[in-house]
Amino acid sequence: MVVAQDVEPSDADLVARCRRGDRDAWDALVVRFSRYVYAIATQAFRLPQHDAEDVFQDVFTKSFERLGSLRSDDAIRPWIGQLTRNCCLDHLRASGRIVLVEEPEDRAADDAIARLDEAITVRESLEHLGEECREVLDRFFCRDESYRTIGEELGIPAGTIASRISRCLGHLRADLEGRNAAAPPSSGQVTT
Amino acid sequence: MTTHNDEHLGELLRLLPPAPAAWVTAAQELPLARVQLDALVERAEVDAAFRASVVADLEMAIRASGVEPSPVVVEHLRKLLSR
């Protein structure tokens, strides 16, 4: 198993530090949830880039302002997810592109968000892997880089990348299965 | 999550590409500057002379309001004033 050398702070740690005015913690929190917010806006709600950028900034501004109202520091992920969903709907309503909330499109968005929740769980496991695996999996799957580009950037033979990806996916799977076995059942009402 | 085969893991990883770097930087910087920038824009809306001085030198106006005029903050103020 390839394990990360540096231990990432938990969501709850980051939130607690943000509340104390820790600027570095805020920067880290934005980085941690930036992909999630971006994906909800552009994939679940299919907002064009310009609108997605407005929503993205709105979500993090509101997160910053309302962090004190978060009931449980551990619940930051569903809280930000719900906040992003609401900001997207507000944006669509303001632009006149939807009128009702419970439209089929809205249910489709909820389904897409559920899938993104699954994706972010995988992403969290990715952060537990060592740098070598994090880099190669992120570049190949998330940044859509070719074997050649990855090889050049990481200084490894392109011919070994496929086997490295396969090995790292195995580590990722092991981490996920370990986490699933240890995780308590999730629950929780989210208020934004 | 039920299965963790390679294909499924790959599909899920692909769902979370990085957000544009400029958006992330802005999200890190803007909430901290928001109150001061909002006050600045509010005053500029009712005071034409003040607005002219702000538009003439955005960086100085931002600095005078107590905020570091990073490119992201300057661009955001420019956008707010153009609305």
Chai-1 contact restraints between the chains, C-beta under 6 A:
chainA,res_idxA,chainB,res_idxB,connection_type,confidence,min_distance_angstrom,max_distance_angstrom,comment,restraint_id
A,D27,B,Q28,contact,1.0,0.0,6.0,A-B,restraint_1
A,V30,B,A27,contact,1.0,0.0,6.0,A-B,restraint_2
A,V30,B,Q28,contact,1.0,0.0,6.0,A-B,restraint_3
A,S34,B,A19,contact,1.0,0.0,6.0,A-B,restraint_4
A,S34,B,V24,contact,1.0,0.0,6.0,A-B,restraint_5
A,R35,B,L16,contact,1.0,0.0,6.0,A-B,restraint_6
A,R35,B,A19,contact,1.0,0.0,6.0,A-B,restraint_7
A,Y38,B,A19,contact,1.0,0.0,6.0,A-B,restraint_8
A,A39,B,L15,contact,1.0,0.0,6.0,A-B,restraint_9
A,A39,B,L16,contact,1.0,0.0,6.0,A-B,restraint_10
A,E53,B,W23,contact,1.0,0.0,6.0,A-B,restraint_11
A,F56,B,W23,contact,1.0,0.0,6.0,A-B,restraint_12
A,Q57,B,A27,contact,1.0,0.0,6.0,A-B,restraint_13
A,F60,B,A27,contact,1.0,0.0,6.0,A-B,restraint_14
A,T61,B,P31,contact,1.0,0.0,6.0,A-B,restraint_15
A,F64,B,P31,contact,1.0,0.0,6.0,A-B,restraint_16
A,L116,B,L15,contact,1.0,0.0,6.0,A-B,restraint_17
A,E118,B,M1,contact,1.0,0.0,6.0,A-B,restraint_18
A,E118,B,L12,contact,1.0,0.0,6.0,A-B,restraint_19
A,A119,B,L12,contact,1.0,0.0,6.0,A-B,restraint_20
A,A119,B,L15,contact,1.0,0.0,6.0,A-B,restraint_21
A,A119,B,L16,contact,1.0,0.0,6.0,A-B,restraint_22
A,V122,B,L12,contact,1.0,0.0,6.0,A-B,restraint_23
A,R123,B,L16,contact,1.0,0.0,6.0,A-B,restraint_24
A,F141,B,G10,contact,1.0,0.0,6.0,A-B,restraint_25
A,F141,B,L13,contact,1.0,0.0,6.0,A-B,restraint_26
A,F141,B,R14,contact,1.0,0.0,6.0,A-B,restraint_27
A,C142,B,L13,contact,1.0,0.0,6.0,A-B,restraint_28
A,C142,B,P17,contact,1.0,0.0,6.0,A-B,restraint_29
A,L169,B,D6,contact,1.0,0.0,6.0,A-B,restraint_30
A,L169,B,L9,contact,1.0,0.0,6.0,A-B,restraint_31
A,L172,B,L9,contact,1.0,0.0,6.0,A-B,restraint_32
A,R173,B,H4,contact,1.0,0.0,6.0,A-B,restraint_33
A,L176,B,H4,contact,1.0,0.0,6.0,A-B,restraint_34
